[in-house]
Amino acid sequence: MTAAQTNASKDQSLRIAGGKVGVLLLHGLCGTPAEMRFVAMGLARAGYTVHTPQLAGHGAENNGRWQDWYLSARQALNEIRKECDTVIVGGLCMGAILGLHLAARNPGKVQGVSLFSPTLWINGWAMPRSMRLFKLVRSRWLANFFSFPDAASLGIKCPRVRSFVKTALETEGDYGRAGVPGTMVLEHRRMVDAAMKLLHRVKQPTLILHSQEDDYAALNNAEYLKGEVAGQV
């Protein structure tokens, strides 16, 4: 088993070769693949091929439109399909919603879905009151005046796992965790709006894992998806 990491343009994508069953892991909003490395390494030890791409507009930039994020996720799906006959798409937070897009739009290429704290609504207990006000924002121009700091927990309750992820992020330098620009939150909302119209097309078996005390996304995100996706949950 070998791992190859691409460093061009601060790309922190991770690929680990394994068997013919692959798992595509997509990171969260304004995150990097380091967020998924703990899960990726565990899956790799179990014999899976694992790809954790860095999505367009994330990392040092933290900009762009949600369609760009989706296109880079779809490209990653096409890449892992070259190595694997069966592909499970997984994602954290925003990455989970992109995973739903991939499953709905590419049913022949995605055989299963794993959602880690899927975030339709940014409504966790640690979110600032300004997040409620931001719901009124509809333009990127106005969204530029907003920025939302990260919670100190990084959304991870377990101290051991939080320490692991924090160390991994810090060793990669500019990893985009200074906060979430309002434009990214706006594009996330637009991506969710598009995903809502596709949930009936997600017919693959779906696993949903969600913390009961998630500081970023409340449990009703998972409960809603459980009732709306078409496949077995």
C-alpha positions in Angstrom: 0.0 0.0 0.0 1.4 3.4 -1.0 0.3 6.9 -0.5 0.9 9.8 -2.8 0.3 13.4 -1.8 0.3 16.2 -4.3 1.8 19.5 -3.2 1.4 21.6 -6.3 -0.4 24.8 -5.6 -0.7 23.8 -2.0 -2.9 20.9 -3.0 -3.1 18.6 0.0 -5.0 15.8 -1.8 -4.3 12.3 -0.4 -4.5 9.0 -2.4 -4.0 5.6 -0.9 -4.1 2.6 -3.1 -6.0 -0.5 -1.9 -8.6 -2.9 -3.2 -11.3 -2.6 -5.8 -13.7 -1.0 -3.3 -12.9 2.7 -3.0 -14.0 5.5 -0.7 -14.0 9.1 -1.8 -13.9 11.4 1.2 -14.8 15.1 0.8 -13.8 17.7 3.3 -15.9 20.5 4.9 -16.4 24.1 4.1 -13.1 26.1 4.1 -11.3 22.9 5.1 -8.7 20.7 3.6 -8.2 16.9 3.3 -6.4 16.9 6.6 -9.9 16.9 8.2 -10.6 13.5 6.7 -7.1 11.9 7.2 -8.0 10.1 10.4 -10.9 8.4 8.7 -8.9 7.9 5.5 -6.1 6.0 7.3 -8.5 3.8 9.1 -10.2 2.8 5.9 -6.9 2.2 4.2 -5.8 -0.1 7.0 -9.0 -2.1 6.3 -8.0 -2.5 2.6 -10.0 0.2 0.8 -8.6 2.5 -1.8 -9.1 6.0 -0.5 -9.0 9.4 -2.2 -9.4 12.6 -0.2 -9.2 15.5 -2.8 -8.7 19.1 -2.1 -11.8 20.8 -3.5 -11.6 23.8 -5.8 -11.8 27.2 -4.0 -10.6 25.7 -0.7 -7.3 25.8 1.1 -5.4 29.1 0.7 -8.1 30.7 -1.4 -11.5 30.0 0.2 -13.5 31.5 -2.7 -15.3 30.5 -5.9 -18.8 29.2 -6.4 -20.4 25.9 -5.4 -20.5 24.7 -8.9 -16.7 24.8 -8.9 -16.6 22.7 -5.8 -18.9 20.1 -7.4 -16.9 19.9 -10.6 -13.7 19.2 -8.7 -15.6 16.5 -6.6 -16.9 14.9 -9.8 -13.4 14.9 -11.3 -12.2 13.1 -8.1 -15.0 10.6 -8.5 -14.0 9.9 -12.1 -10.4 9.4 -11.0 -11.2 6.9 -8.3 -13.5 5.0 -10.7 -10.4 4.2 -12.8 -9.1 2.1 -9.9 -12.3 0.8 -8.3 -15.3 -1.2 -9.4 -17.3 0.0 -6.3 -17.2 3.5 -4.9 -18.6 4.9 -1.7 -18.8 8.6 -1.5 -18.4 10.1 2.0 -18.1 13.7 3.2 -17.9 15.9 6.3 -20.3 18.8 6.7 -20.4 20.5 3.3 -18.6 17.5 1.8 -21.5 15.4 2.8 -23.9 17.6 0.7 -21.5 17.4 -2.3 -21.6 13.6 -1.8 -25.4 13.7 -2.2 -24.9 15.7 -5.4 -22.5 13.1 -6.7 -24.8 10.2 -5.8 -27.9 11.8 -7.4 -26.2 13.0 -10.5 -23.9 9.9 -11.1 -25.9 6.9 -10.0 -23.9 4.5 -12.1 -20.6 5.6 -10.5 -21.6 5.8 -6.8 -22.7 2.6 -5.0 -23.0 3.9 -1.5 -23.0 7.1 0.5 -21.5 8.0 3.9 -22.5 11.3 5.5 -20.5 12.7 8.4 -22.5 15.5 10.2 -24.2 16.5 6.9 -24.9 20.3 7.0 -28.0 21.5 5.3 -28.5 24.3 7.9 -25.6 25.9 9.8 -27.5 25.8 13.1 -25.2 24.2 15.7 -25.1 25.4 19.3 -21.8 27.3 18.9 -22.9 29.4 15.8 -23.1 33.1 16.4 -26.3 35.1 16.3 -25.1 36.8 13.2 -25.6 33.5 11.4 -29.3 34.0 11.8 -29.1 37.5 10.4 -27.1 36.2 7.5 -30.1 34.2 6.3 -31.4 37.5 4.9 -28.3 37.9 2.7 -28.9 37.0 -1.0 -26.0 38.7 -2.9 -22.2 37.9 -2.9 -21.6 41.7 -2.6 -23.3 41.9 0.7 -21.9 38.5 1.9 -18.4 40.0 1.6 -19.1 42.1 4.7 -19.6 38.9 6.9 -17.0 36.5 8.3 -17.6 33.7 10.8 -14.8 32.5 13.1 -14.2 28.8 13.6 -15.2 27.2 16.9 -12.2 26.3 19.1 -13.3 22.7 19.1 -13.0 22.5 15.3 -16.3 20.6 15.5 -14.7 17.6 17.2 -15.7 16.6 20.7 -13.1 13.9 21.3 -9.9 15.6 22.6 -7.6 12.9 21.1 -9.1 13.2 17.6 -9.3 17.0 17.9 -5.6 17.1 18.8 -4.8 14.8 15.8 -6.7 16.9 13.3 -5.4 20.2 14.7 -1.8 19.1 14.5 -2.4 17.8 10.9 -3.9 21.1 9.9 -1.1 23.2 11.5 1.7 21.2 9.9 0.2 22.1 6.5 0.7 25.8 7.0 -2.0 28.0 5.4 -5.0 25.6 5.7 -7.8 28.1 5.6 -9.1 27.8 9.2 -8.9 31.5 10.1 -12.7 31.7 9.6 -15.4 31.2 7.0 -16.0 34.1 4.6 -19.6 35.1 4.1 -19.4 34.4 0.4 -18.5 30.8 1.2 -21.5 30.5 3.5 -23.8 32.0 0.8 -22.5 29.5 -1.8 -23.0 26.7 0.7 -26.6 27.7 1.0 -27.0 27.8 -2.7 -25.5 24.3 -3.0 -27.9 23.0 -0.4 -30.9 24.6 -2.2 -29.8 22.6 -5.3 -29.3 19.4 -3.3 -32.8 19.6 -1.8 -34.2 19.1 -5.3 -32.1 16.0 -5.8 -32.7 14.0 -2.6 -35.3 11.8 -4.2 -32.7 10.7 -6.7 -30.3 9.4 -4.0 -31.2 5.7 -4.2 -27.9 4.3 -2.9 -27.6 2.8 0.6 -26.8 5.7 2.9 -25.0 5.8 6.2 -25.5 9.0 8.3 -23.3 9.7 11.3 -24.0 12.8 13.3 -23.0 14.0 16.7 -25.8 14.7 19.1 -23.9 17.9 20.3 -22.5 19.1 17.0 -21.5 22.7 17.4 -21.8 23.5 13.7 -24.9 21.6 12.6 -27.8 20.4 14.8 -29.1 16.9 14.7 -32.2 17.9 12.7 -29.9 17.9 9.7 -29.5 14.2 9.9 -33.1 13.6 10.8 -34.3 15.5 7.8 -32.1 13.6 5.4 -33.1 10.3 6.9 -36.7 10.9 5.8 -35.9 12.5 2.4 -33.3 10.4 0.6 -34.8 7.6 -1.5 -32.3 4.8 -0.6 -32.1 2.7 2.5 -30.6 4.7 5.4 
